[in-house]
Amino acid sequence: MTEKLSPMKLPCGGTAFFDTDSGISYRCWDCMAVVGSMGQPQSCKDEMQKWENWTKLGGKDWDYFAETEEI
């Protein structure tokens, strides 16, 4: 499996899989929203923003491709 098609571990605790129907995005398995879209819950966006801010302050970046459980 290529990294592009590997599942992504999200900071909110969800797992996103490559959306083969769209061919260009990842969809969260928990809320079924496209990652980064208007439909993604605000609580998820807030968690992503916390990690982006942490990285800007010099902290370790979130590893979206850390090991995830296959469904």
C-alpha positions as CSV (number, residue, x, y, z in Angstrom):
1,M,0.0,0.0,0.0
2,T,1.4,3.4,-0.9
3,E,1.6,6.2,1.6
4,K,-1.1,8.2,-0.3
5,L,-3.6,5.3,0.3
6,S,-2.5,4.6,3.9
7,P,-5.0,5.5,6.6
8,M,-4.4,8.7,8.4
9,K,-4.6,9.0,12.2
10,L,-6.3,12.3,13.1
11,P,-5.6,14.5,16.2
12,C,-9.3,14.2,17.1
13,G,-8.9,10.4,17.5
14,G,-10.6,9.6,14.2
15,T,-9.1,7.6,11.3
16,A,-9.4,8.8,7.8
17,F,-9.2,6.7,4.7
18,F,-8.4,7.8,1.1
19,D,-11.7,8.5,-0.6
20,T,-11.5,6.5,-3.9
21,D,-14.8,8.0,-5.1
22,S,-13.3,11.6,-5.1
23,G,-9.8,10.4,-5.9
24,I,-8.3,13.5,-4.2
25,S,-9.2,13.5,-0.5
26,Y,-9.4,11.6,2.8
27,R,-12.7,10.9,4.6
28,C,-13.0,10.4,8.3
29,W,-14.4,7.0,9.2
30,D,-16.0,8.3,12.4
31,C,-17.9,11.4,11.2
32,M,-17.7,10.6,7.4
33,A,-16.6,14.2,6.7
34,V,-13.8,15.0,4.2
35,V,-10.7,16.1,6.2
36,G,-10.3,19.8,6.1
37,S,-13.7,20.5,4.5
38,M,-16.6,22.7,5.7
39,G,-18.4,19.6,6.8
40,Q,-15.7,18.5,9.2
41,P,-16.9,19.1,12.8
42,Q,-15.4,22.2,14.5
43,S,-14.1,20.1,17.4
44,C,-11.9,18.1,14.9
45,K,-10.7,21.3,13.2
46,D,-9.8,22.7,16.6
47,E,-7.7,19.7,17.5
48,M,-5.8,20.0,14.1
49,Q,-5.3,23.7,14.8
50,K,-3.8,23.0,18.3
51,W,-1.2,20.7,16.7
52,E,-0.4,23.2,14.0
53,N,0.1,25.9,16.7
54,W,2.2,23.5,18.8
55,T,4.5,22.8,15.7
56,K,4.9,26.6,15.1
57,L,6.0,27.0,18.7
58,G,8.7,24.3,18.1
59,G,6.9,21.2,19.3
60,K,6.9,17.9,17.5
61,D,4.5,17.7,14.5
62,W,1.5,15.4,14.5
63,D,2.2,12.1,12.7
64,Y,-0.8,11.6,10.4
65,F,0.6,8.4,9.1
66,A,1.4,6.8,12.5
67,E,0.3,3.2,12.7
68,T,-3.5,2.9,12.5
69,E,-5.7,-0.1,13.0
70,E,-7.0,-1.6,9.7
71,I,-10.8,-1.9,9.6
